[in-house]
Amino acid sequence: MTNEKTPALDIRPTQLHNVRTITPPTMFEDFRGSYVELYNEEIYRAAGIDVPFIQDDISTSTRHVLRGLHGDTATWKLVSCLHGKFYLVVVDMDEGSPTFRQWEGFTLSDTNRTQVLIPPHHGNGHVVLSDVAIFHYKQNTLYDRSGQFTILWNDPAYNFWWPVKNPILSRRDDGTD
C-alpha cells in the first residue's frame, strides 16, 4: 500500500477580513481533458477551513448577466466557476469588521480554477464575461431568501467597479422588486 501525501490547499488572504482565495488541492490536464477536485472535507479541514457545508447551488447565465449582490448573517459560501468566466464582487457588511463596507473583485474561470471563501455578513454578486458561465457555491446553511440583504450593483455609496456598463439584471437586482 502506498502512503501518498495528502495534497495541500493554496489559501491566500484578500483585502477583506476573513475572505480567502483558494486553489483546489488537485488539478491536472492532459490529452483527455482536465480534472479538478473542488472540495475534499479532510483536506479543507486540515487547512483550517472547518465549515460544515450542507448545500450546493449552481446558476447558469449568459454573457453580461449580473446576479447579486446578496448575502446574509449566517452563511459561509465557497464559490467556484465550473464553466466559462465571471467577475465576482464581494462586499464586507459586518459592522464589527475592520473592512466594513469595503469590497474586492475577483476573476474566476474554468482555467484559473480559483475559489473564493466568503464568510457570513458579506454580500456577493457576479457578472458573466464569457458566452455562458456556470457559477457554483457550497454553503453551510439552507437557502433562505427572506433572510438575505441586497445591495444594488450600482449603489453610489460603494462605487463598485464592473467590467460591464449595462448588465442584464433581474427585477430583484435592478431594485424594482
Summary of the structure (lengths in Angstrom):
residues: 177
radius of gyration: 16.5
end to end distance: 59.1
largest distance: 61.1
contacts: 503
relative contact order: 0.24
helix: 7%
strand: 44%
